């Protein structure tokens, strides 16, 4: 794996784990982990069906559904934008990462308001995660994702064990990406409780720096 690719994947994975932690503990929903949001949405639907059931941490149907829709919309826009991109440097991919930074900044502004516009902030962050996920997959290594952590961890196990063709380098890469996501989540949680709304700036800087590795 090229050093520039490692730089890109590490930067985007750290920002994804960081922002997922900030969003979950600050807004009550994930913005990169759509598996978690699917569970939250399923629980909210079940609670609605059962009547007056109050689930721990239940935030209703709208917010997780909005996050999933935002992620899909961001991924769709990014996938369309880079589908035929072959030029170097990849200006469209760089523009998409600049767009991600702008979405982080906008979400930070919303979070600072006296009554945070939670749904709007969730939508912006989810779109950002969908966009950066496509850029990372497009520019990175097949089978390595900056947001699909379950698949990344599974790939690490299978590559290292040899079930998915013996490929220690790919196994180490996947394990490293998982560790970066974990580190980002730790940093995001600490930053949220120490910095409040200013916790949004470090991942914006990480994504901006990652663009130089494209």
N, C-alpha and C positions, 0 to 999 in steps of 0.2 A: 504494500500500500504506500502511495506517495505521501511525503510529509505534508503537502498542501491538503491532501484529502483527509489526513488525520486531523489537521488543524480545523478543517471545516466541520467534520463530524463531531469532534470534541466540543467545539464552540456551540453548535446547534443543539447537541444533546444536553449539555449543561444548562442552556437556556430553557429547553423544554422541561426538564426535571424541576428546575427552579420555578418556572412560571406555573407549572402544574401544582406545586406546593402552595404558592402564593394564592392561586385561584381557589384551590380547595379549602384552605384554612381561612382565607379572607372573604371568599364569595360563596363557598359551599358546594362548588361543582368543579370538575376537572375541565381543562381546556385542551389537553393533549391526549389524555388517556380516555379514549372513547369506549373502551371496555367498561371502565368504572361508570361512565355516564350512562351506558346502556343499562347497567344494574340499577342505577339511581332512577332512571326513567321507568324501568320495569316495576320497581318497588312503588313508585308514585302512582302508576296505573293500577297496581294491585290494591293500594290503599284507597284509591277512589272507588274501586269496585266493592271493597269491603265496608265502605261507609265511614264511620268515625274513627278509623284506625289511625293512630299516630306513630309513625315509624321514627326511630332515633335518627336525627339528621335529615329527615324528610324535607325536601324543599319544593315539592310539587312537580308537576309535569312540565311546565313551561320552560324553566331554566335549563334542565338537562337536554330537553328537545332542541332548544335554541342553540346550545353548545354543539350538539351533533350536527345540526343543520349548518351552523357556521363553519365547522371543520370541513364538512363535505363541500361547501361552497368555495372555501379557500383552496382546497385541494383541486377542485375542478378548474378554477381560474388559473392556478399555477400550472397544472398539467397541460391545459390548452396553450398557455404562453410559451412553454419550453418544449413542446412536442417536436418541433422541427429545428430546434436550436442546435447549430453545429459550429458557430463562430467562436473564436477565442480572442480575447476573453469573452465569456458568456454574458453579454450585457443584459439580456432579459432576466437571467437568473439573479444577477446583481441588483437589478431594479426591483425584483420581487423581494429580496432581502431588505432593501431600503423601505419597501412597503410594510414589511413586518415590523421594522423599527418604528415607523410612523404609527402603526396600530398599537404598539406597546405604549408609546407616548400618549396617544389619545386615551387609552384605557387608564393610564396613570392620572390624567386630568380628571376623568370621570370619578375615579376612586377618591380623589381629594375633595369632592363636593360634600357639603354638609350632609346630604342624604344621597349616598352613592347610588348611581344608576346601575345597579347590579346587572340587570339583564343586558344592557347595552355594553357594559365592560366585558361580560362573559362572551357576548357575540364577537366583539373585536378581537379578543384574545384567542378565541377558537378559530376564527378566520386566519389569524396569524400562524397558529400552529399547523393548520391545514396547508398553508402556503409553504412554510419552511420544511414540512415533512416531504413534500414533493421535490423541492430543491435538493434536499439532502439525499434522497433516493436516486435522483437523476445524476448527481455529481459524485455520489459515494460508491459504495461497494454493494453488489447484489446480495440481498439477504440481510443487510444491515440497515436498520431504521432508527431514527432519533426519537420516535414517539411510540412505536409498537414494541414496548419493552418486554412483554410476555414472549413474543416471537423471537426477539433478540436473545433473551435468556435461553429459550429452547434451542435455538440455533447454536449457541455456545456449547451447550451440553452435548448435542448430537455431533458437532464437528470434533470436539475434544475427545469424545468417547469413540468416535469412528463410525457411528451408524449412518451418518450422512457423508460418506467417503472421508477417510482420514485427512484432515486439513487443519493441523494445529494453528496455523497463522489465522485462518478465518475464525476458529474457535476463540482464540485470544482477542481478536478484534471485537467480536460480539460480546465477550465478557467485559472488555474494557468499556464498550459503549454502555452496557448496563451499569457498570460502576460509575460512569460519568453522570448518568441519569440520577442515580442514588445520591451522589455528591451534590448535584444541582438541587435536588429536593431538600437535602439538609440545609444548604445555603439559603434557599428560598424561604424555608420555615423560620430560620433564625433572622433573616433580613426583615420578614414581615412583622415580627414582633419587636424588632429593634428599630426599624426605620419607618414603619407604617407605609404611607403612599410612596415614599422614596424608594421602596423595595423594587419598584418597577424599572428603575434605571439600569441596574447591573445587567439584566438579560438583554436589554436594548443595546447596550454597549457590546455584549458578547456576540450578538448577531451581526452588528455593524463590523466588528473586527473579523468575523468569519467570512464576510464577503470578499475580503482580500485574498482568501484561499481558493476562490473559484477559478 
